[in-house]
Each structure stands twice: as C-alpha cells, then as structure tokens.
Amino acid sequence: MAPNPPSPPRVNRLSVYLAQIQDYWFHGPQRQCARDAGVSESTFSRILRGTTNPRYSDICKIVALLERKLGRKIDPREIYEP
C-alpha cells in the first residue's frame, strides 16, 4: 500500500520571498538558491512546490539565506508552516 502524500502546507511563501531577490530571477533560480542555502536542489524544489514535509534544519538554512539577501530577520513560519 502506498504511503499517504503529505498534506499541503498552511503557509508556503517561499516563492514570494524568492521573487524579491534579483539574484534568483534568471538562470536556474532554484539551483542557485538551493546551492547558496546548502540544501539539495530536489529538496528545495519540493519545498517550493509544497509537496513535502521538510526538515526544520532545511527551512532554517533557506531562511538564513533569505535574511542575508534581504537584510532583515524573518521568522521561519512566515516562509513555511505545515
């Protein structure tokens, strides 16, 4: 029997935050952002699409990158909340 797919997240604003960073507008933004954050491209893609229940450590890595790029503190729950 196949496992149940994860339920969609209540909050997933990763794409909204990503759109605010010009460095990731072109040339494979997922690949570059994932590399800069220190997570795999497939993990980043699944988080972006909301098809996974990501590890908290991966969300924290992505949030740390967004904080550096945007120059402000961000609560991880603003980005992704299952």
DSSP file (Angstrom, degrees, kcal/mol; ACC not computed):
  #  RESIDUE AA STRUCTURE BP1 BP2  ACC     N-H-->O    O-->H-N    N-H-->O    O-->H-N    TCO  KAPPA ALPHA  PHI   PSI    X-CA   Y-CA   Z-CA
    1    1 A M              0   0    0      0, 0.0     0, 0.0     0, 0.0     0, 0.0   0.000 360.0 360.0 360.0 133.7    0.0    0.0    0.0
    2    2 A A        -     0   0    0      1,-0.1     2,-0.0     3,-0.0     0, 0.0  -0.440 360.0-108.1 -73.9 143.0    1.4    3.4   -1.0
    3    3 A P        -     0   0    0      0, 0.0    -1,-0.1     0, 0.0     0, 0.0  -0.349  40.0 -97.7 -68.3 152.0    2.1    5.9    1.8
    4    4 A N        -     0   0    0      1,-0.1     3,-0.1    -2,-0.0     0, 0.0  -0.473  40.5-115.3 -68.0 136.6   -0.2    8.9    2.1
    5    5 A P        -     0   0    0      0, 0.0    47,-0.1     0, 0.0    -1,-0.1  -0.401  40.5 -92.8 -68.8 151.8    1.1   12.0    0.4
    6    6 A P        -     0   0    0      0, 0.0     0, 0.0     0, 0.0     0, 0.0  -0.332  43.5-108.1 -64.8 146.6    1.9   14.9    2.8
    7    7 A S        -     0   0    0      1,-0.1     3,-0.1    -3,-0.1    45,-0.1  -0.438  44.2 -92.0 -71.5 150.5   -0.9   17.4    3.2
    8    8 A P        -     0   0    0      0, 0.0    -1,-0.1     0, 0.0    43,-0.1  -0.295  49.5-100.5 -62.6 147.0   -0.4   20.8    1.6
    9    9 A P        -     0   0    0      0, 0.0     3,-0.2     0, 0.0    44,-0.0  -0.327  15.1-137.4 -68.4 149.6    1.3   23.4    3.9
   10   10 A R  S    S+     0   0    0     71,-1.5     2,-0.4     1,-0.3    70,-0.0   0.861  95.5  26.4 -71.0 -35.6   -0.9   26.0    5.5
   11   11 A V  E     +A   81   0A   0     70,-2.0    70,-2.6     2,-0.0    -1,-0.3  -0.995  61.8 157.9-130.7 127.4    1.7   28.6    4.7
   12   12 A N  E     +A   80   0A   0     -2,-0.4     3,-0.2    68,-0.2    68,-0.2  -0.675  10.5 150.4-147.6  90.1    4.2   28.5    1.8
   13   13 A R     >  +     0   0    0     66,-2.7     4,-2.1    65,-0.2     5,-0.2   0.108  35.3 114.5-106.7  19.8    5.5   31.9    0.9
   14   14 A L  H  > S+     0   0    0     65,-0.6     4,-2.7     1,-0.2     5,-0.2   0.909  77.3  50.5 -58.6 -43.7    8.9   30.8   -0.4
   15   15 A S  H  > S+     0   0    0     -3,-0.2     4,-1.8    33,-0.2    -1,-0.2   0.854 108.0  54.0 -65.0 -33.6    8.2   31.9   -3.9
   16   16 A V  H  4 S+     0   0    0      2,-0.2     4,-0.5     1,-0.2    -1,-0.2   0.928 113.3  41.7 -65.5 -45.1    7.1   35.3   -2.7
   17   17 A Y  H >< S+     0   0    0     -4,-2.1     3,-1.1     1,-0.2     4,-0.3   0.889 112.3  54.8 -68.3 -39.2   10.3   35.9   -0.9
   18   18 A L  H >< S+     0   0    0     -4,-2.7     3,-1.5     1,-0.3     6,-0.3   0.856 100.8  59.8 -62.4 -35.7   12.4   34.4   -3.7
   19   19 A A  T 3< S+     0   0    0     -4,-1.8    -1,-0.3     1,-0.3    -2,-0.2   0.682  96.7  62.5 -67.1 -17.6   10.8   36.9   -6.2
   20   20 A Q  T <  S+     0   0    0     -3,-1.1     2,-0.7    -4,-0.5    -1,-0.3   0.546  88.9  79.2 -84.2  -7.3   12.2   39.7   -4.1
   21   21 A I    X   -     0   0    0     -3,-1.5     3,-1.7    -4,-0.3    -1,-0.1  -0.891  63.4-161.6-109.0 110.4   15.8   38.7   -4.7
   22   22 A Q  G >  S+     0   0    0     -2,-0.7     3,-1.7     1,-0.3     4,-0.4   0.788  85.4  70.8 -61.8 -29.5   17.1   39.8   -8.1
   23   23 A D  G 3  S+     0   0    0      1,-0.3    -1,-0.3     2,-0.1     3,-0.2   0.761 103.5  43.3 -58.5 -24.1   20.0   37.3   -8.0
   24   24 A Y  G <  S+     0   0    0     -3,-1.7    -1,-0.3    -6,-0.3    -2,-0.2   0.165  84.8  94.7-110.9  17.1   17.4   34.4   -8.4
   25   25 A W  S <  S+     0   0    0     -3,-1.7     2,-0.2     4,-0.1    -1,-0.1   0.846  92.5  17.4 -75.7 -33.6   15.2   35.9  -11.1
   26   26 A F  S    S+     0   0    0     -4,-0.4    -1,-0.0    -3,-0.2     0, 0.0  -0.777  99.9  45.0-132.6 172.3   17.0   34.2  -14.0
   27   27 A H  S    S-     0   0    0     -2,-0.2     5,-0.2     1,-0.1    -1,-0.2   0.943 125.9 -37.2  59.5  59.6   19.4   31.4  -14.9
   28   28 A G     >  -     0   0    0     -3,-0.1     4,-2.2     3,-0.1     5,-0.3   0.980  68.1-173.6  65.0  61.9   18.1   28.5  -12.9
   29   29 A P  H  > S+     0   0    0      0, 0.0     4,-2.6     0, 0.0     5,-0.3   0.853  80.6  53.7 -60.4 -35.9   16.9   30.3   -9.7
   30   30 A Q  H  > S+     0   0    0      2,-0.2     4,-2.6     1,-0.2     5,-0.2   0.934 110.0  46.8 -63.8 -45.3   16.1   27.0   -7.9
   31   31 A R  H  > S+     0   0    0      2,-0.2     4,-2.3     1,-0.2    -1,-0.2   0.941 116.5  43.2 -62.7 -48.2   19.5   25.5   -8.5
   32   32 A Q  H  X S+     0   0    0     -4,-2.2     4,-2.7     2,-0.2    -2,-0.2   0.912 115.5  47.9 -67.2 -43.2   21.4   28.6   -7.4
   33   33 A C  H  X S+     0   0    0     -4,-2.6     4,-2.3    -5,-0.3     5,-0.2   0.922 112.6  49.1 -64.5 -44.2   19.2   29.3   -4.4
   34   34 A A  H  X>S+     0   0    0     -4,-2.6     5,-2.1    -5,-0.3     4,-1.7   0.923 112.7  47.9 -60.5 -44.4   19.5   25.7   -3.2
   35   35 A R  H  <5S+     0   0    0     -4,-2.3    -2,-0.2    -5,-0.2    -1,-0.2   0.927 112.9  48.0 -62.2 -45.7   23.2   25.8   -3.6
   36   36 A D  H  <5S+     0   0    0     -4,-2.7    -1,-0.2     1,-0.2    -2,-0.2   0.838 114.1  46.9 -65.4 -33.4   23.5   29.1   -1.8
   37   37 A A  H  <5S-     0   0    0     -4,-2.3    -1,-0.2    -5,-0.2    -2,-0.2   0.735 112.0-119.2 -80.5 -23.4   21.3   27.8    1.1
   38   38 A G  T  <5S+     0   0    0     -4,-1.7     2,-0.3     1,-0.4    -3,-0.2   0.762  73.4 115.6  88.7  27.3   23.1   24.5    1.4
   39   39 A V  S   <S-     0   0    0     -5,-2.1    -1,-0.4    -6,-0.2    -2,-0.1  -0.848  72.4 -92.2-121.0 162.4   20.2   22.2    0.5
   40   40 A S     >  -     0   0    0     -2,-0.3     4,-2.5     1,-0.1     5,-0.2  -0.369  30.3-121.8 -72.2 154.2   19.8   19.8   -2.4
   41   41 A E  H  > S+     0   0    0      1,-0.2     4,-2.5     2,-0.2     5,-0.2   0.876 113.0  52.5 -63.0 -37.7   18.0   21.1   -5.5
   42   42 A S  H  > S+     0   0    0      2,-0.2     4,-2.3     1,-0.2    -1,-0.2   0.901 109.9  48.2 -67.3 -40.0   15.4   18.4   -5.2
   43   43 A T  H  > S+     0   0    0      2,-0.2     4,-2.3     1,-0.2    -2,-0.2   0.933 112.6  48.8 -63.3 -45.7   14.6   19.3   -1.6
   44   44 A F  H  X S+     0   0    0     -4,-2.5     4,-2.6     1,-0.2    -2,-0.2   0.913 111.3  50.2 -60.5 -43.3   14.4   23.0   -2.4
   45   45 A S  H  X S+     0   0    0     -4,-2.5     4,-2.3     1,-0.2    -1,-0.2   0.907 110.3  49.0 -62.7 -43.5   12.1   22.2   -5.4
   46   46 A R  H  X>S+     0   0    0     -4,-2.3     5,-2.2     2,-0.2     4,-1.2   0.876 112.4  48.7 -65.8 -37.1    9.8   20.0   -3.2
   47   47 A I  H  <5S+     0   0    0     -4,-2.3     3,-0.3     2,-0.2    -2,-0.2   0.925 110.8  50.9 -65.8 -43.9    9.6   22.7   -0.5
   48   48 A L  H  <5S+     0   0    0     -4,-2.6   -33,-0.2     1,-0.2    -2,-0.2   0.889 115.2  42.0 -60.8 -40.9    8.8   25.4   -3.2
   49   49 A R  H  <5S-     0   0    0     -4,-2.3    -1,-0.2    -5,-0.2    -2,-0.2   0.653 108.5-125.1 -80.5 -16.2    6.0   23.2   -4.6
   50   50 A G  T  <5S+     0   0    0     -4,-1.2    -3,-0.2    -3,-0.3    -4,-0.1   0.797  71.5 127.1  77.1  29.3    4.7   22.2   -1.2
   51   51 A T      < +     0   0    0     -5,-2.2     2,-0.3    -6,-0.2    -4,-0.2   0.166  62.0  49.4-104.4  18.0    4.9   18.5   -1.9
   52   52 A T  S    S-     0   0    0     -6,-0.5    -9,-0.0    -5,-0.1    -2,-0.0  -0.962  74.8-122.7-146.8 162.1    7.0   17.6    1.2
   53   53 A N        -     0   0    0     -2,-0.3    -6,-0.1   -45,-0.0    -7,-0.0  -0.880  46.9-150.8-102.9  95.1    7.2   18.0    4.9
   54   54 A P        -     0   0    0      0, 0.0     2,-0.1     0, 0.0   -11,-0.0  -0.202  16.4-100.5 -72.5 157.9   10.7   19.5    5.1
   55   55 A R     >  -     0   0    0      1,-0.1     4,-1.8     4,-0.0     3,-0.4  -0.471  27.9-124.4 -70.1 146.3   13.1   19.2    7.9
   56   56 A Y  H  > S+     0   0    0      1,-0.2     4,-2.6     2,-0.2     5,-0.2   0.865 111.2  59.2 -60.5 -36.1   13.3   22.2   10.2
   57   57 A S  H  > S+     0   0    0      1,-0.2     4,-1.9     2,-0.2    -1,-0.2   0.869 104.1  50.1 -63.9 -36.1   17.0   22.4    9.5
   58   58 A D  H  > S+     0   0    0     -3,-0.4     4,-2.1     2,-0.2    -1,-0.2   0.909 110.7  49.1 -67.9 -41.3   16.4   22.8    5.8
   59   59 A I  H  X S+     0   0    0     -4,-1.8     4,-2.8     1,-0.2    -2,-0.2   0.915 110.2  51.9 -62.5 -41.7   13.9   25.6    6.4
   60   60 A C  H  X S+     0   0    0     -4,-2.6     4,-2.4     1,-0.2    -1,-0.2   0.875 107.9  51.5 -63.5 -37.3   16.3   27.3    8.7
   61   61 A K  H  X S+     0   0    0     -4,-1.9     4,-1.8     2,-0.2    -1,-0.2   0.913 112.6  45.5 -64.3 -42.4   19.1   27.2    6.0
   62   62 A I  H  X S+     0   0    0     -4,-2.1     4,-2.4     2,-0.2    -2,-0.2   0.906 113.0  50.1 -67.9 -41.6   16.8   28.7    3.5
   63   63 A V  H  X S+     0   0    0     -4,-2.8     4,-2.7     2,-0.2    -2,-0.2   0.903 107.7  54.0 -63.8 -40.9   15.6   31.4    5.9
   64   64 A A  H  X S+     0   0    0     -4,-2.4     4,-2.0     2,-0.2    -1,-0.2   0.903 109.8  48.0 -60.1 -41.0   19.2   32.2    6.8
   65   65 A L  H  X S+     0   0    0     -4,-1.8     4,-2.5     2,-0.2    -2,-0.2   0.932 111.7  49.1 -64.2 -46.0   19.9   32.8    3.1
   66   66 A L  H  X S+     0   0    0     -4,-2.4     4,-2.7     1,-0.2     5,-0.3   0.883 109.7  52.6 -62.1 -38.3   16.8   34.9    2.6
   67   67 A E  H  X>S+     0   0    0     -4,-2.7     4,-1.8     2,-0.2     5,-0.8   0.909 110.8  47.0 -63.6 -42.0   17.8   37.0    5.7
   68   68 A R  H  <5S+     0   0    0     -4,-2.0    -2,-0.2    -5,-0.2    -1,-0.2   0.926 117.0  43.1 -64.3 -44.1   21.3   37.6    4.3
   69   69 A K  H  <5S+     0   0    0     -4,-2.5    -2,-0.2     1,-0.2    -1,-0.2   0.864 122.3  37.0 -72.1 -36.3   19.9   38.6    0.8
   70   70 A L  H  <5S-     0   0    0     -4,-2.7    -1,-0.2    -5,-0.2    -2,-0.2   0.618 100.7-130.9 -93.7 -14.3   17.0   40.7    2.1
   71   71 A G  T  <5S+     0   0    0     -4,-1.8     2,-0.3    -5,-0.3    -3,-0.2   0.828  70.9  89.3  71.2  32.9   18.9   42.3    5.0
   72   72 A R  S   <S-     0   0    0     -5,-0.8    -1,-0.2    -6,-0.2     2,-0.2  -0.987  80.7 -93.4-154.1 160.6   16.2   41.6    7.7
   73   73 A K        -     0   0    0     -2,-0.3     2,-0.4    -3,-0.1    -9,-0.0  -0.524  37.9-167.6 -76.5 142.4   15.1   39.0   10.2
   74   74 A I        -     0   0    0     -2,-0.2    -7,-0.1   -11,-0.1    -8,-0.0  -0.999  20.0-131.3-133.7 130.4   12.5   36.5    9.0
   75   75 A D    >>  -     0   0    0     -2,-0.4     3,-2.4     1,-0.1     4,-0.7  -0.679  20.8-132.5 -76.6 129.5   10.5   34.1   11.2
   76   76 A P  H >> S+     0   0    0      0, 0.0     4,-2.4     0, 0.0     3,-0.9   0.800 105.5  64.7 -54.8 -28.6   10.7   30.6    9.5
   77   77 A R  H 34 S+     0   0    0      1,-0.3    -2,-0.0     2,-0.2     4,-0.0   0.703  93.0  62.0 -69.3 -18.1    6.9   30.3   10.0
   78   78 A E  H <4 S+     0   0    0     -3,-2.4    -1,-0.3     1,-0.1   -65,-0.2   0.790 111.4  38.8 -72.6 -27.0    6.5   33.3    7.6
   79   79 A I  H << S-     0   0    0     -3,-0.9   -66,-2.7    -4,-0.7   -65,-0.6   0.918 131.6  -0.3 -87.6 -51.1    8.1   31.1    4.9
   80   80 A Y  E  <  +A   12   0A   0     -4,-2.4    -1,-0.3   -68,-0.2   -68,-0.2  -0.977  54.9 170.8-150.1 127.1    6.7   27.7    5.5
   81   81 A E  E      A   11   0A   0    -70,-2.6   -70,-2.0    -2,-0.4   -71,-1.5  -0.934 360.0 360.0-139.2 115.8    4.3   26.2    8.0
   82   82 A P              0   0    0      0, 0.0   -75,-0.1     0, 0.0    -1,-0.1   0.506 360.0 360.0 -68.6 360.0    3.0   22.7    7.7
